[in-house]
């Protein structure tokens, strides 16, 4: 038998090998935002814009005290979600990761500010509640004004953990939501304007013990 063109076969084998490696390493979903059709969508409204730009995903908020989120339309239960995030413009506000999103604005949100504060929130029927303390709390483990923050959220059973640059800043428990979509969030402050870019979004299966 003569193979006239082995390139398609090699491509199929390479894709199978990549899929096998991802499954063996526990990767459930990965997006570098190079493909504007990867499922996150693009949208422009009076209060905000969100979409793809030059291999990153951005969320830009114009209205004061406004929260915007985006997700790929997946469904998971226990996950570890990571992303690289950087503020591009604006002052005040917060940004971070979402897990277990369900319809009608039900989700967990892991947020930081680039002046060193954090919060783990539960939003139920559109009403937010901070689970990690009385408001946003300062942490010496969150550097101020760095170019890029590496964020990691663990949603495993009732345990919710938040890591910034591989340092644990919050660990709480809540049993309200057990599954849902994952995603990104950006919230504006009283000043109103904030733009944040995200890259290297990854969802993996949690290890037996995440706490460091």
C-alpha positions as CSV (number, residue, x, y, z in Angstrom):
1,X,0.0,0.0,0.0
2,X,1.3,3.4,-1.0
3,X,0.6,6.5,1.1
4,X,0.3,9.3,-1.5
5,X,0.0,12.0,1.2
6,X,0.9,11.3,4.8
7,X,0.4,14.9,6.1
8,X,-3.3,14.5,7.0
9,X,-2.6,11.2,8.8
10,X,0.3,12.8,10.7
11,X,-2.0,15.7,11.6
12,X,-4.7,13.4,13.0
13,X,-2.1,11.5,15.0
14,X,-0.7,14.7,16.4
15,X,-4.2,15.8,17.5
16,X,-4.9,12.5,19.1
17,X,-1.6,12.7,20.9
18,X,-2.3,16.2,22.1
19,X,-5.7,15.2,23.4
20,X,-4.3,12.2,25.2
21,X,-1.6,14.4,26.9
22,X,-4.2,16.9,28.0
23,X,-6.4,14.2,29.5
24,X,-3.5,12.5,31.3
25,X,-2.5,15.9,32.7
26,X,-6.0,16.7,33.9
27,X,-6.6,19.6,31.6
28,X,-10.4,19.9,31.0
29,X,-10.3,23.2,28.9
30,X,-7.7,25.6,27.7
31,X,-7.9,28.8,25.7
32,X,-5.3,31.3,24.7
33,X,-7.9,33.4,22.9
34,X,-6.2,33.3,19.5
35,X,-9.5,32.0,17.9
36,X,-12.3,34.6,18.1
37,X,-14.8,31.7,17.5
38,X,-13.8,29.8,20.6
39,X,-17.1,30.4,22.4
40,X,-16.6,33.4,24.6
41,X,-18.3,35.8,22.3
42,X,-18.0,39.5,21.6
43,X,-20.4,42.1,22.8
44,X,-20.6,45.9,22.9
45,X,-23.2,47.8,25.0
46,X,-23.5,51.2,26.5
47,X,-22.2,50.0,29.9
48,X,-19.4,47.7,28.6
49,X,-17.5,46.0,25.8
50,X,-16.0,42.5,25.8
51,X,-14.3,40.4,23.2
52,X,-11.1,39.2,21.6
53,X,-8.1,41.3,20.8
54,X,-4.6,40.3,19.6
55,X,-4.6,36.9,21.3
56,X,-6.2,38.0,24.5
57,X,-9.8,38.4,25.9
58,X,-10.8,41.8,27.2
59,X,-13.6,43.2,29.3
60,X,-14.0,47.0,29.5
61,X,-16.6,48.6,31.8
62,X,-17.8,52.1,31.6
63,X,-20.6,52.4,34.2
64,X,-19.7,53.0,37.9
65,X,-20.2,50.0,40.2
66,X,-20.9,47.6,37.4
67,X,-20.0,43.9,37.1
68,X,-19.4,42.1,33.8
69,X,-18.5,38.5,33.3
70,X,-17.8,36.2,30.3
71,X,-17.6,32.4,29.9
72,X,-17.0,29.8,27.3
73,X,-20.4,28.0,27.8
74,X,-19.1,24.9,29.5
75,X,-20.3,23.0,32.6
76,X,-18.0,21.6,35.3
77,X,-18.3,20.6,39.0
78,X,-14.9,20.4,40.8
79,X,-12.3,22.4,38.9
80,X,-9.1,24.5,39.2
81,X,-9.3,27.6,37.0
82,X,-6.2,29.7,36.2
83,X,-5.6,32.8,34.1
84,X,-3.1,35.6,33.5
85,X,-4.7,39.0,34.0
86,X,-3.6,42.6,33.5
87,X,-5.2,45.9,33.9
88,X,-4.8,48.0,30.7
89,X,-6.5,51.2,31.7
90,X,-8.8,52.8,34.3
91,X,-8.6,53.2,38.0
92,X,-10.2,51.4,40.9
93,X,-12.4,48.4,40.4
94,X,-11.5,44.6,40.5
95,X,-11.1,41.6,38.3
96,X,-10.7,37.9,38.6
97,X,-12.2,34.4,38.0
98,X,-15.6,32.9,38.0
99,X,-16.7,29.3,38.7
100,X,-20.0,27.4,38.9
101,X,-22.0,30.1,37.0
102,X,-25.6,29.3,36.6
103,X,-28.5,31.2,35.0
104,X,-29.9,34.3,36.6
105,X,-26.5,35.5,37.9
106,X,-25.6,32.7,40.3
107,X,-21.9,32.2,40.6
108,X,-18.7,32.3,42.7
109,X,-16.3,35.2,42.0
110,X,-12.6,35.4,43.0
111,X,-11.5,39.0,42.7
112,X,-8.4,41.1,43.3
113,X,-7.6,44.8,43.0
114,X,-4.1,45.8,41.8
115,X,-3.6,47.8,45.0
116,X,-3.4,44.6,47.0
117,X,-7.0,43.6,48.0
118,X,-9.0,40.4,47.5
119,X,-12.4,38.9,48.0
120,X,-14.2,35.6,47.4
121,X,-17.9,36.3,46.6
122,X,-21.0,34.4,46.1
123,X,-23.6,36.0,43.8
124,X,-27.1,34.4,44.2
125,X,-30.0,35.7,42.0
126,X,-27.9,38.8,41.3
127,X,-27.2,39.6,45.0
128,X,-23.5,39.5,46.0
129,X,-22.2,38.3,49.4
130,X,-18.5,38.3,50.3
131,X,-17.6,35.0,51.9
132,X,-14.0,35.8,52.8
133,X,-14.6,38.7,55.2
134,X,-16.1,42.1,55.7
135,X,-15.5,43.6,52.3
136,X,-12.3,43.5,50.3
137,X,-9.3,42.6,52.5
138,X,-5.7,43.5,52.1
139,X,-3.1,40.8,51.6
140,X,0.7,41.2,51.7
141,X,0.8,38.3,49.2
142,X,-0.8,40.4,46.5
143,X,1.9,42.7,44.9
144,X,0.7,46.1,43.9
145,X,1.0,47.5,40.4
146,X,2.6,44.5,38.7
147,X,2.2,44.0,35.0
148,X,0.5,40.6,35.1
149,X,-1.3,38.7,37.9
150,X,-1.5,34.9,37.7
151,X,-4.8,34.0,39.3
152,X,-6.0,30.5,40.4
153,X,-9.4,29.6,41.8
154,X,-10.1,26.2,43.3
155,X,-13.8,25.0,43.4
156,X,-13.7,21.6,45.0
157,X,-16.8,20.4,46.8
158,X,-17.6,23.0,49.4
159,X,-14.1,24.3,49.4
160,X,-13.2,27.6,47.6
161,X,-9.6,28.7,47.5
162,X,-8.0,31.7,45.8
163,X,-4.3,31.9,44.9
164,X,-2.5,35.0,43.5
165,X,0.9,34.4,41.9
166,X,0.8,30.9,43.5
167,X,0.3,32.3,47.0
168,X,-2.9,31.3,48.9
169,X,-4.8,34.4,49.9
170,X,-8.2,33.0,50.8
171,X,-9.9,29.7,51.7
172,X,-13.6,29.5,52.5
173,X,-16.4,26.9,52.4
174,X,-19.8,27.2,50.8
175,X,-22.3,24.6,49.5
176,X,-24.7,26.8,47.5
177,X,-23.5,25.9,44.0
178,X,-22.0,22.6,43.0
179,X,-21.6,22.9,39.2
180,X,-21.8,25.4,36.3
181,X,-19.7,27.4,33.8
182,X,-16.3,29.0,34.4
183,X,-15.2,32.4,33.3
184,X,-13.7,35.9,33.8
185,X,-15.1,38.9,35.7
186,X,-14.4,42.6,35.9
187,X,-16.1,45.1,38.2
188,X,-15.8,48.9,38.1
189,X,-15.5,51.2,41.1
190,X,-17.2,54.5,41.7
191,X,-15.0,56.1,39.0
192,X,-16.6,53.8,36.5
193,X,-13.9,53.0,33.9
194,X,-11.7,49.9,33.9
195,X,-10.3,47.7,31.1
196,X,-8.6,44.3,31.8
197,X,-7.0,41.8,29.4
198,X,-6.8,38.0,30.1
199,X,-4.7,35.2,28.6
200,X,-3.9,31.5,29.1
201,X,-7.2,30.5,30.6
202,X,-7.1,26.9,31.8
203,X,-9.4,24.5,33.6
204,X,-8.0,21.4,35.3
205,X,-9.2,18.7,37.6
206,X,-8.3,19.5,41.2
207,X,-5.5,17.7,43.0
208,X,-6.3,15.8,46.2
209,X,-4.9,18.7,48.3
210,X,-4.5,22.2,46.8
211,X,-3.6,24.1,49.9
212,X,0.0,25.3,50.0
